[in-house]
Every structure is written in structure tokens, then in C-alpha cells.
Amino acid sequence: MQRKRPNAAPRVRKAPPVWQEQPYRQPVWEEAPQESYAYEEPPYEEQPYEEPYAEEAYYEPERATRVPPQPEVIATNTAIRLTCTLCAMCGLLAIFMCWAEKESRAIRHFAVQSTAVTALHVLCAAILLLVSGLLGGVPFLGFLLTMVCWLLYIALLVVIVVVRVRMMLHAWRGIRFTLPVLWRTLEQFY
């Protein structure tokens, strides 16, 4: 039982805190979206097709209709393509394959090409070595000529490596590769 105090002021009831007076609202993450965020694109208006203006066709009609030449495929078998790639990479194997392989024209083609590159490499290297050796004894001029010969050999080596890599890529794809300058001379050996 509660006792009353005689001279005490009546208790005034305090207002409830603000958060208790408001009705319950769901947290933001639980509410359903109030408006749609979907963007509706207007329908696409189809443009009429216009023939593009081709300057080449206007001046040279046969040039516009000319189709670029497709590379000639000479090997489709994986074993033959691998052998062609090895012949293009290694000159000694290519020299062996020139005499050993009689059936596959693709292997023979890349073997002859690689043999020609190897022969060109050896010939140029021998000439540069001979010039460097003969003129190397001259006191100042010999040293300069030797340096020039070595720089020429390094440039030749870079060119040979680039040609061999191109030959290997063409051989792996099974596409005919012909050396730019020597192909007419080498055709008789295929």
C-alpha cells in the first residue's frame, strides 16, 4: 500500500518521450521501394540504310571489288605442321628433311626455305668474319672495321631470327610462307 504525503504536491504525469508517441514505422531497409527506378527507354526508331560513300569505288571500280588474297593452306595435319615448325626453327633438321622427306610437300617446302635461310646466315657470317680477320691487323682502321663487321653480324642475326619466327608461325598455322627475295630460285627444289 502506498502512503500519501500530507503536504506534497500532486504528481504531474510527464509526457512520454517523443519516440514513444509516434506510431511504429518500419526501418528504411525493410520498406518496399516507393517509386520504380527502372528506366524505360523510348522505342528505337529504325534509320533507313544508306550506302556508304566509297572513294575508291568512285575512282577505281575494280579496286573496290578486289578481294584480298587468302593465304594458301598447305598442311592441316598436326604432325605435319609440327614437323614444318621444327624444320623452320632448326636449320640442321631442315637440311636432313630436304633429303629424307619425299612425300609431304609442306615439310619439304619449309625445309628448303629454312635451309636457304641457314645457308644465307652461314655465308654472310663467313664473309664478315673473313673481312674482320683480314683487316683486323691494321692499327686503327682494323679495329673500326672489326666493330662494323660485328654490328653488321648482329643486325644480320636479328633479321634471321625474325624471319625464322615468321616461318615458324606460318608453319604452325599450316600456311605457305615464301622468302621475299629467294622464292623464285628455291621453287625448283620443292
DRENDREN-5768 format. One record per residue: y, z, x of N, C-alpha, C, O, CB in turn; residue in three letters. Coordinates in steps of 0.1 Angstrom, whole numbers, padded with zeros to 4 digits, always signed. Glycine has a CB too. Example, Ala and Ser with C-alpha at 12.3 -4.5 7.8 and 13.67 -1.06 7.14 Angstrom:
-0057+0078+0132-0045+0078+0123-0033+0078+0132-0033+0085+0142-0045+0090+0113Ala-0022+0071+0128-0011+0071+0137+0000+0079+0129+0011+0080+0134-0006+0057+0141Ser
//
This chain:
-0012+0000+0008+0000+0000+0000+0012+0000+0009+0013+0005+0020+0000+0012-0009Met+0022-0006+0003+0034-0008+0011+0045+0002+0007+0047+0004-0005+0039-0023+0011Gln+0051+0007+0016+0062+0016+0013+0075+0009+0013+0078+0000+0021+0062+0028+0023Arg+0083+0014+0004+0097+0009+0003+0106+0017+0011+0105+0030+0010+0101+0007-0011Lys+0115+0011+0017+0125+0019+0024+0137+0021+0014+0140+0012+0006+0130+0012+0037Arg+0143+0033+0014+0153+0036+0004+0165+0028+0006+0170+0022-0004+0156+0050+0004Pro+0171+0027+0016+0184+0020+0018+0183+0007+0025+0193+0002+0030+0194+0029+0025Asn+0172+0001+0024+0170-0011+0031+0175-0023+0022+0173-0023+0010+0156-0013+0036Ala+0180-0032+0029+0184-0044+0021+0172-0052+0018+0162-0052+0025+0194-0053+0030Ala+0173-0058+0006+0161-0066+0002+0159-0077+0013+0168-0083+0018+0163-0072-0012Pro+0147-0080+0014+0143-0090+0024+0146-0104+0018+0143-0107+0006+0128-0089+0028Arg+0152-0112+0026+0155-0125+0022+0144-0134+0028+0141-0134+0040+0170-0130+0026Val+0140-0142+0020+0130-0151+0024+0136-0162+0032+0145-0169+0027+0121-0157+0013Arg+0131-0165+0044+0137-0175+0053+0131-0189+0048+0120-0190+0043+0134-0173+0067Lys+0139-0199+0050+0134-0212+0047+0124-0216+0057+0124-0213+0069+0146-0223+0047Ala+0114-0223+0052+0103-0227+0061+0109-0237+0071+0119-0244+0069+0091-0234+0053Pro+0102-0238+0083+0107-0248+0093+0107-0262+0087+0100-0265+0078+0098-0247+0106Pro+0115-0271+0094+0116-0284+0089+0103-0292+0089+0100-0299+0079+0126-0292+0097Val+0095-0290+0098+0082-0297+0099+0073-0293+0088+0063-0301+0085+0076-0295+0112Trp+0075-0282+0082+0066-0278+0071+0070-0283+0058+0062-0285+0048+0064-0263+0070Gln+0083-0286+0056+0088-0291+0043+0085-0305+0041+0083-0309+0029+0103-0289+0043Glu+0084-0313+0051+0082-0327+0049+0068-0330+0045+0059-0323+0050+0086-0336+0061Gln+0065-0340+0037+0051-0343+0034+0044-0349+0046+0051-0353+0056+0051-0353+0022Pro+0031-0348+0046+0023-0353+0058+0024-0368+0059+0023-0375+0050+0009-0348+0056Tyr+0027-0372+0072+0027-0386+0075+0017-0389+0085+0015-0381+0094+0042-0391+0080Arg+0010-0400+0084+0001-0404+0095+0008-0407+0108+0019-0411+0108-0008-0416+0090Gln+0001-0404+0119+0007-0407+0131+0008-0423+0132+0002-0430+0125-0001-0402+0143Pro+0017-0427+0141+0020-0441+0142+0008-0449+0146+0006-0460+0140+0031-0443+0153Val-0001-0444+0154-0013-0452+0158-0023-0453+0147-0032-0462+0148-0019-0445+0170Trp-0022-0445+0137-0032-0446+0126-0026-0455+0114-0034-0459+0105-0035-0433+0121Glu-0013-0458+0115-0008-0466+0104-0012-0480+0105-0014-0486+0116+0008-0464+0104Glu-0013-0487+0094-0016-0501+0093-0003-0508+0096+0008-0503+0093-0021-0505+0079Ala-0003-0520+0102+0009-0527+0105+0016-0531+0092+0010-0535+0082+0006-0540+0113Pro+0029-0529+0093+0037-0532+0081+0041-0546+0079+0043-0551+0068+0049-0523+0081Gln+0042-0553+0090+0045-0567+0089+0036-0575+0098+0032-0570+0108+0060-0570+0093Glu+0034-0587+0095+0025-0595+0103+0032-0601+0115+0044-0606+0114+0019-0607+0094Ser+0026-0600+0126+0032-0606+0139+0027-0620+0141+0031-0626+0151+0029-0597+0150Tyr+0018-0625+0133+0013-0638+0135+0024-0649+0134+0031-0649+0124+0001-0641+0125Ala+0024-0658+0144+0034-0668+0144+0028-0681+0138+0018-0686+0142+0040-0671+0158Tyr+0034-0685+0127+0029-0698+0121+0037-0709+0126+0049-0710+0124+0030-0697+0106Glu+0029-0718+0133+0036-0730+0139+0038-0741+0128+0029-0743+0120+0027-0735+0151Glu+0049-0747+0128+0051-0758+0118+0041-0769+0121+0037-0771+0133+0065-0763+0119Pro+0038-0776+0111+0028-0787+0113+0033-0797+0123+0045-0800+0124+0024-0794+0100Pro+0024-0803+0131+0027-0812+0142+0030-0826+0136+0022-0831+0128+0016-0813+0152Tyr+0041-0831+0139+0045-0844+0135+0039-0854+0145+0043-0854+0156+0060-0846+0133Glu+0031-0863+0140+0024-0873+0149+0035-0883+0153+0041-0890+0144+0012-0879+0143Glu+0036-0885+0166+0045-0895+0171+0038-0909+0172+0026-0909+0175+0051-0891+0185Gln+0045-0919+0169+0039-0932+0170+0037-0936+0184+0045-0932+0193+0047-0943+0163Pro+0025-0943+0187+0022-0946+0201+0031-0958+0205+0032-0968+0199+0007-0950+0202Tyr+0037-0956+0217+0045-0966+0223+0038-0971+0236+0035-0962+0244+0060-0962+0225Glu+0037-0983+0238+0031-0988+0250+0041-0985+0262+0052-0989+0261+0029-1004+0249Glu+0036-0978+0273+0045-0975+0284+0049-0988+0291+0042-0998+0292+0038-0965+0293Pro+0061-0987+0296+0066-0999+0304+0060-0999+0318+0062-0989+0325+0082-0998+0304Tyr+0054-1009+0321+0048-1011+0334+0055-1021+0342+0055-1033+0339+0032-1014+0333Ala+0062-1017+0352+0070-1027+0360+0061-1036+0367+0064-1048+0369+0078-1019+0370Glu+0049-1032+0372+0040-1040+0380+0035-1052+0371+0034-1063+0375+0029-1033+0386Glu+0032-1048+0358+0027-1058+0349+0038-1069+0346+0035-1080+0343+0022-1052+0336Ala+0051-1065+0346+0061-1074+0343+0063-1084+0355+0065-1096+0352+0074-1067+0341Tyr+0062-1080+0367+0064-1088+0378+0051-1095+0383+0052-1107+0387+0071-1081+0390Tyr+0040-1088+0383+0028-1093+0388+0017-1090+0378+0011-1079+0379+0024-1087+0402Glu+0014-1099+0369+0004-1095+0358-0010-1093+0364-0017-1084+0358+0004-1107+0348Pro-0014-1100+0374-0027-1098+0379-0029-1085+0386-0040-1079+0388-0032-1109+0388Glu-0018-1079+0391-0018-1066+0398-0021-1055+0389-0028-1045+0392-0005-1064+0406Arg-0015-1056+0377-0017-1045+0367-0031-1045+0361-0036-1034+0358-0007-1047+0356Ala-0037-1056+0361-0051-1056+0356-0062-1055+0366-0074-1054+0363-0053-1069+0348Thr-0058-1055+0379-0067-1054+0390-0073-1040+0390-0066-1030+0389-0060-1057+0404Arg-0086-1039+0391-0094-1026+0391-0096-1023+0406-0101-1031+0414-0107-1027+0383Val-0094-1010+0410-0096-1007+0424-0111-1008+0427-0119-1005+0418-0091-0993+0427Pro-0115-1012+0439-0129-1014+0442-0137-1001+0442-0132-0991+0447-0131-1021+0455Pro-0149-1001+0436-0157-0989+0436-0165-0988+0449-0169-0999+0454-0166-0988+0424Gln-0167-0976+0455-0175-0976+0468-0189-0980+0465-0195-0977+0454-0174-0961+0474Pro-0195-0986+0475-0209-0991+0473-0218-0980+0476-0218-0974+0487-0211-1004+0482Glu-0227-0977+0467-0237-0966+0469-0249-0973+0476-0255-0982+0470-0241-0959+0455Val-0253-0967+0487-0264-0973+0494-0276-0964+0495-0287-0968+0499-0260-0977+0508Ile-0274-0951+0491-0286-0942+0491-0284-0931+0480-0273-0926+0478-0286-0934+0505Ala-0295-0929+0473-0294-0919+0462-0304-0907+0465-0303-0897+0459-0297-0925+0449Thr-0314-0910+0473-0325-0900+0476-0319-0890+0486-0312-0893+0495-0337-0907+0483Asn-0322-0877+0483-0316-0866+0491-0321-0866+0505-0313-0864+0515-0319-0853+0485Thr-0333-0870+0507-0339-0870+0521-0332-0881+0529-0329-0879+0541-0354-0872+0520Ala-0330-0893+0523-0324-0904+0530-0309-0900+0533-0304-0903+0544-0324-0917+0522Ile-0302-0894+0523-0288-0890+0525-0287-0880+0536-0278-0880+0544-0282-0885+0512Arg-0297-0870+0537-0297-0860+0548-0299-0867+0561-0293-0863+0571-0307-0849+0545Leu-0308-0876+0562-0311-0883+0574-0299-0891+0579-0296-0892+0591-0323-0892+0573Thr-0292-0898+0569-0280-0905+0572-0269-0896+0578-0262-0899+0587-0275-0913+0560Cys-0268-0884+0572-0258-0874+0576-0261-0870+0591-0252-0868+0599-0257-0862+0567Thr-0274-0867+0593-0278-0863+0607-0275-0874+0617-0271-0871+0628-0292-0859+0607Leu-0278-0886+0613-0275-0898+0622-0260-0899+0625-0256-0902+0636-0281-0911+0616Cys-0252-0897+0614-0238-0898+0616-0232-0886+0625-0222-0888+0632-0231-0897+0602Ala-0239-0875+0625-0235-0863+0633-0239-0864+0647-0231-0861+0656-0240-0851+0627Met-0251-0868+0650-0257-0868+0663-0260-0882+0668-0267-0890+0663-0270-0860+0663Cys-0253-0885+0679-0255-0899+0685-0269-0902+0690-0273-0913+0689-0245-0901+0696Gly-0275-0891+0697-0288-0894+0702-0299-0896+0691-0307-0905+0693-0293-0882+0711Leu-0298-0889+0680-0307-0891+0669-0304-0905+0663-0313-0912+0659-0305-0881+0658Leu-0291-0909+0663-0288-0923+0658-0294-0934+0666-0299-0944+0661-0273-0924+0657Ala-0293-0932+0680-0299-0942+0689-0314-0943+0686-0320-0953+0686-0296-0938+0704Ile-0321-0931+0684-0335-0931+0681-0338-0938+0668-0348-0946+0667-0341-0917+0681Phe-0330-0935+0658-0332-0941+0645-0330-0956+0644-0335-0963+0635-0324-0934+0635Met-0322-0961+0653-0319-0976+0654-0332-0983+0656-0334-0994+0651-0309-0979+0664Cys-0341-0978+0664-0354-0984+0667-0365-0979+0659-0375-0987+0656-0357-0983+0682Trp-0365-0967+0655-0376-0961+0647-0376-0965+0632-0386-0967+0627-0376-0946+0649Ala-0364-0965+0626-0364-0967+0612-0362-0982+0609-0353-0988+0613-0352-0959+0606Glu-0372-0987+0602-0372-1002+0598-0371-1004+0583-0368-1015+0578-0384-1008+0603Lys-0374-0993+0575-0374-0995+0560-0361-0993+0553-0357-1000+0545-0385-0986+0555Glu-0354-0982+0556-0342-0978+0549-0330-0985+0555-0327-0982+0567-0341-0963+0549Ser-0324-0993+0547-0311-0999+0552-0300-0989+0554-0291-0991+0562-0307-1010+0543Arg-0300-0979+0545-0289-0969+0546-0290-0961+0559-0280-0959+0566-0290-0959+0534Ala-0302-0957+0563-0303-0949+0575-0300-0958+0587-0293-0954+0596-0318-0944+0577Ile-0305-0971+0587-0302-0980+0598-0287-0983+0598-0281-0984+0609-0309-0993+0595Arg-0280-0984+0587-0265-0986+0587-0258-0975+0594-0250-0977+0603-0260-0988+0572His-0261-0962+0590-0254-0951+0596-0258-0949+0610-0250-0944+0619-0256-0938+0588Phe-0271-0952+0614-0275-0951+0628-0268-0961+0637-0263-0957+0648-0290-0953+0629Ala-0266-0973+0632-0259-0983+0640-0244-0979+0641-0238-0980+0652-0260-0997+0634Val-0238-0974+0631-0224-0970+0631-0222-0959+0641-0213-0959+0649-0219-0966+0617Gln-0231-0949+0640-0230-0937+0649-0233-0941+0663-0227-0935+0673-0239-0926+0644Ser-0242-0950+0666-0245-0955+0679-0232-0962+0685-0229-0960+0697-0257-0964+0679Thr-0226-0969+0677-0213-0976+0682-0202-0966+0685-0195-0968+0695-0208-0986+0671Ala-0201-0956+0677-0191-0945+0680-0195-0938+0693-0186-0935+0701-0190-0935+0668Val-0208-0935+0695-0212-0928+0707-0210-0937+0719-0205-0932+0729-0227-0925+0706Thr-0213-0950+0718-0211-0959+0729-0196-0960+0732-0192-0961+0744-0217-0973+0726Ala-0188-0961+0722-0173-0962+0724-0168-0949+0731-0160-0950+0740-0166-0964+0711Leu-0173-0938+0727-0169-0925+0733-0173-0924+0748-0165-0920+0756-0176-0913+0725His-0186-0928+0751-0190-0927+0764-0183-0937+0773-0179-0934+0784-0206-0930+0765Val-0181-0949+0768-0173-0960+0776-0159-0955+0779-0155-0956+0791-0173-0973+0768Leu-0152-0951+0769-0138-0946+0772-0138-0934+0781-0129-0933+0789-0131-0943+0758Cys-0147-0925+0779-0147-0913+0788-0150-0917+0802-0144-0911+0811-0158-0903+0783Ala-0159-0927+0804-0162-0931+0818-0150-0938+0824-0147-0936+0836-0174-0941+0818Ala-0143-0946+0817-0131-0953+0822-0121-0943+0826-0115-0943+0837-0125-0963+0812Ile-0118-0933+0817-0108-0923+0820-0112-0914+0832-0104-0910+0840-0105-0914+0808Leu-0125-0911+0833-0130-0903+0844-0129-0911+0857-0125-0905+0868-0144-0899+0842Leu-0132-0924+0857-0131-0932+0869-0116-0934+0874-0113-0932+0885-0137-0946+0866Leu-0107-0936+0864-0093-0937+0868-0088-0924+0873-0081-0923+0883-0084-0941+0856Val-0092-0913+0867-0088-0899+0872-0093-0896+0886-0087-0891+0894-0092-0889+0862Ser-0106-0900+0888-0112-0898+0901-0106-0906+0912-0104-0901+0923-0127-0900+0900Gly-0104-0919+0909-0098-0928+0920-0084-0925+0923-0080-0925+0935-0099-0942+0915Leu-0076-0922+0913-0062-0919+0916-0058-0904+0918-0047-0901+0919-0053-0925+0905Leu-0068-0896+0917-0066-0881+0918-0062-0877+0932-0056-0866+0934-0078-0874+0913Gly-0065-0885+0942-0062-0881+0956-0048-0884+0960-0044-0879+0970-0071-0888+0965Gly-0041-0892+0952-0027-0894+0956-0019-0881+0953-0021-0875+0943-0021-0906+0947Val-0011-0877+0963-0005-0864+0963+0002-0860+0949-0003-0851+0943+0005-0863+0973Pro+0012-0866+0945+0019-0861+0933+0015-0870+0921+0013-0865+0910+0034-0861+0935Phe+0015-0883+0923+0011-0893+0912-0003-0891+0907-0006-0892+0895+0013-0907+0917Leu-0012-0887+0916-0026-0885+0912-0027-0873+0903-0035-0874+0893-0034-0882+0925Gly-0020-0862+0905-0020-0851+0896-0015-0855+0882-0021-0851+0872-0012-0839+0902Phe-0004-0862+0882+0001-0867+0869-0008-0876+0861-0010-0875+0849+0015-0873+0871Leu-0014-0885+0869-0024-0895+0862-0036-0887+0858-0042-0890+0847-0028-0906+0872Leu-0041-0877+0865-0052-0869+0861-0049-0862+0848-0057-0861+0839-0056-0859+0872Thr-0037-0856+0847-0033-0849+0835-0032-0859+0823-0036-0855+0812-0019-0842+0837Met-0026-0871+0825-0025-0880+0814-0039-0885+0810-0042-0886+0798-0017-0893+0819Val-0048-0887+0819-0062-0891+0816-0069-0880+0807-0076-0883+0798-0070-0894+0828Cys-0067-0867+0811-0073-0856+0803-0067-0856+0789-0074-0853+0780-0071-0843+0811Trp-0054-0858+0788-0047-0858+0775-0052-0869+0766-0054-0868+0754-0032-0858+0776Leu-0054-0881+0773-0060-0892+0765-0074-0889+0761-0078-0893+0750-0059-0905+0774Leu-0082-0883+0769-0095-0879+0766-0096-0870+0754-0104-0871+0745-0103-0874+0778Tyr-0087-0860+0754-0086-0850+0743-0082-0857+0730-0088-0855+0720-0076-0839+0746Ile-0073-0867+0731-0069-0874+0719-0081-0883+0714-0083-0884+0702-0057-0883+0722Ala-0088-0889+0724-0100-0897+0720-0110-0888+0713-0117-0892+0704-0106-0904+0732Leu-0112-0876+0719-0122-0867+0713-0118-0863+0699-0127-0862+0690-0123-0855+0722Leu-0106-0861+0696-0101-0857+0683-0104-0869+0673-0109-0867+0662-0086-0853+0682Val-0101-0881+0677-0103-0893+0669-0118-0894+0666-0122-0897+0655-0098-0905+0676Val-0127-0893+0676-0141-0894+0675-0146-0883+0665-0155-0886+0656-0148-0892+0688Ile-0141-0871+0666-0146-0861+0657-0142-0864+0642-0150-0862+0633-0140-0847+0661Val-0130-0869+0640-0125-0872+0627-0134-0884+0621-0137-0883+0610-0110-0877+0627Val-0137-0894+0629-0145-0905+0625-0159-0900+0621-0165-0904+0611-0145-0916+0635Val-0164-0891+0630-0178-0886+0627-0178-0878+0614-0188-0879+0606-0183-0878+0639Arg-0168-0870+0612-0168-0862+0599-0167-0871+0587-0173-0868+0577-0156-0852+0600Val-0158-0881+0588-0157-0890+0577-0171-0898+0575-0175-0899+0563-0146-0901+0579Arg-0177-0901+0585-0191-0908+0584-0201-0898+0578-0209-0902+0569-0196-0912+0598Met-0200-0885+0582-0209-0876+0576-0207-0874+0561-0216-0873+0553-0208-0862+0583Met-0194-0873+0557-0191-0871+0543-0196-0883+0535-0201-0882+0524-0176-0869+0541Leu-0193-0895+0540-0198-0907+0533-0213-0908+0532-0219-0912+0522-0192-0920+0539His-0219-0904+0543-0234-0904+0544-0240-0894+0534-0250-0897+0527-0239-0901+0558Ala-0234-0882+0533-0239-0872+0523-0238-0877+0509-0246-0874+0500-0232-0859+0526Trp-0227-0884+0506-0225-0889+0492-0233-0902+0490-0235-0906+0478-0210-0892+0490Arg-0238-0908+0500-0246-0920+0499-0238-0932+0497-0242-0942+0492-0255-0919+0487Gly-0225-0932+0502-0216-0943+0501-0215-0950+0514-0215-0944+0525-0202-0938+0496Ile-0214-0963+0514-0213-0971+0526-0200-0968+0533-0189-0967+0527-0213-0986+0523Arg-0201-0966+0546-0189-0964+0555-0189-0974+0566-0200-0976+0573-0189-0950+0561Phe-0179-0982+0568-0178-0991+0579-0167-0988+0588-0156-0984+0584-0176-1006+0573Thr-0169-0989+0601-0159-0986+0611-0148-0997+0609-0151-1009+0607-0165-0987+0625Leu-0135-0993+0610-0124-1002+0607-0124-1014+0616-0121-1025+0610-0112-0994+0609Pro-0126-1013+0629-0124-1025+0637-0138-1031+0641-0138-1044+0642-0117-1020+0650Val-0148-1023+0643-0161-1029+0648-0171-1033+0638-0182-1038+0641-0167-1018+0656Leu-0167-1033+0625-0177-1036+0615-0183-1050+0615-0194-1052+0612-0172-1033+0601Trp-0175-1060+0619-0179-1074+0619-0189-1076+0631-0199-1083+0629-0168-1083+0621Arg-0187-1069+0642-0196-1070+0653-0209-1063+0650-0220-1067+0654-0190-1064+0666Thr-0208-1052+0643-0220-1044+0640-0229-1049+0629-0240-1044+0627-0216-1030+0638Leu-0224-1058+0621-0232-1063+0609-0244-1070+0613-0254-1070+0606-0223-1072+0601Glu-0245-1076+0625-0256-1083+0629-0268-1074+0633-0279-1078+0634-0253-1092+0641Gln-0265-1061+0635-0276-1051+0639-0282-1044+0627-0291-1036+0628-0270-1041+0648Phe-0276-1046+0615-0282-1040+0603-0295-1046+0600-0302-1042+0591-0272-1040+0591Tyr
//
